[in-house]
Amino acid sequence: MENNALNDTICAISTPAGVGGIAVIRVSGKNASAMVASLLQNKHGKKVSLADRKATFCCLYAGSEFIDEVVATCFNAPNSYTGEDVVEISCHGSTYIQSRILSTLIDAGCRLAKPGEFTLRAFLNHKLNLSQAEAVADLIDSQSEAAHRLAISQMRGGYAQELEQLRQQLIDLSALLELELDFSDEDLQFASRQHICDLLDELSQKVERLMNTFQTGNALKNGIPVAIIGAPNAGKSSLLNALLNEQRAIVSPIAGTTRDTIEETMNIDGILFRFIDTAGLHHSDDTLENMGLERSVNAARQAQVVLLVRDITLPHDGDAIGEIAHFTDLSTLDGKHLIVVNNKCDQPHANTSSGVEVSAKEGIGIDKLKHAIAESVKDDANQNQGVLLTNARHFEAMKHIVDALGEVRKSLDAQLSSDLVVIDLRDALYHLGTITGSVTNDDILGSIFSKFCIGK
């Protein structure tokens, strides 16, 4: 995006829509201070001047019309969020006052900001890179402690540092090969092909390790999927209702009442979970039931935590995975956390299979089950102290990097000349650049920042 997009002064309401005690209107651009100051007077009717990093209590006017008493806080370039002169006007939270101040600013020469334009300007002014800018949106959307910590870490540059190290390693590897090209007439070799292959393998493993964190990172960001599965009438819907403490799913003694998946989110110990109630696992000739069963299987495939709900008043052989595999193709639960939930413990029973005993109907053992669910993913959540991949766009770029590095390895194994090998290395650098923002175009930026709220 061309820097002429930075030549005008923009404004927007930065606080949520609606009535509140205080609202904040943000103004950014080279004329921000002058434009806002032209609307302000002190209590004696004198013009006021705005000082850098100081809050000024004053009155805001539209011409001769008094609008509101406000506090105007000025941040001069480059020491501001956007890297430009920024003024934040704190006014009373009346929707009329907010809209009136906004229209007065527009009359004074401001332009209404587009979604995410303040953060876009911060990126264009090199206040943060593209991955950090996207972390700002994640921070605003965070719904749990784990998602919040992850977004803060990425916004502060932990993820960006990892990417920069990756970029430098790619550049160093490319430099070794390009030196061979520059001195090809002198038959010099600055590194053996085996050494280059070793560096390449190390680099590929690093990218793949980062890609392998995507499932965990994305789950912590959007909610860890928990599939509630089991036979009909085992009490899956009752369990969902008990976990949520509300009547979200229809409960009936008639087998097969749940024919579609039902999904709800819940925060447990600072981690967001997405609970998915599913149709009972059984064999059926009914087309609609089989459609529900297929969705149950898909939910189990995609889940990181599987709750196998059993009616404890009925006999079971204890083989939980075998019971699941009898109705699905999930013969293994590698990478998933399985928790057996023995339901109806309030009723007479002789079954003593291992698992968490609950009574979904009576609310017995629900807190113990919640604790077990949180504990099952504790190690995954603690990875958030390190670097996790959370963005699907970044994940796609990483796949392209892996493909490009694979082509480099093929070229090296085939003893191709360095000029052909370098082409694929440059391709890897290009895709890495689309993550950090060193490679951008208007379509990429438009897609990313259009998802932001106006005012951020």
Salt bridges, closest charged atoms under 4 A:
ASP8 OD2 - ARG111 NE 2.55
ASP8 OD1 - ARG121 NH2 2.58
ASP52 OD2 - ARG53 NE 3.52
GLU65 OE1 - ARG100 NH2 2.66
ASP68 OD1 - HIS92 ND1 2.81
GLU84 OE1 - ARG121 NH1 3.11
GLU88 OE2 - ARG26 NH2 3.30
GLU117 OE2 - ARG111 NH2 2.62
GLU117 OE2 - ARG121 NH2 3.54
GLU134 OE1 - ARG393 NH2 2.88
GLU134 OE1 - HIS394 NE2 2.70
ASP138 OD1 - LYS221 NZ 3.22
GLU145 OE2 - ARG149 NH1 2.89
GLU164 OE2 - ARG167 NH1 3.21
GLU178 OE2 - ARG426 NH2 2.81
GLU180 OE1 - ARG193 NH2 3.83
ASP201 OD1 - ARG409 NH1 2.59
ASP260 OD1 - ARG295 NH1 2.73
GLU263 OE2 - ARG274 NH1 2.89
GLU264 OE2 - ARG248 NE 2.42
ASP286 OD1 - ARG259 NH1 3.69
GLU289 OE2 - ARG259 NH2 3.87
GLU289 OE1 - HIS282 NE2 3.13
GLU294 OE2 - ARG301 NH1 3.79
ASP311 OD2 - LYS344 NZ 3.05
GLU323 OE1 - ARG310 NE 2.81
GLU323 OE1 - HIS316 ND1 3.92
ASP329 OD2 - ARG301 NH2 2.96
GLU375 OE2 - LYS378 NZ 2.73
ASP380 OD2 - HIS337 NE2 3.05
GLU396 OE2 - LYS399 NZ 3.22
GLU407 OE2 - LYS410 NZ 3.49
ASP413 OD1 - ARG409 NE 3.02
ASP427 OD1 - HIS431 NE2 3.43
